[in-house]
């Protein structure tokens, strides 16, 4: 699992992500996030890496 910045264009990605939520209801926004998580998890594919990512996301000290 990579924990250091690995974006080619972090600001561009953030803007793209925020723009994707424009004009969405809270429910639609939540569904977009859920679908994006599942698509990215499928792209990663490795259960051990996904488990590490979930644990890291739960760690509020990061």
Helices and strands as residue ranges (DSSP letters): H 10-20, H 26-44, H 47-58
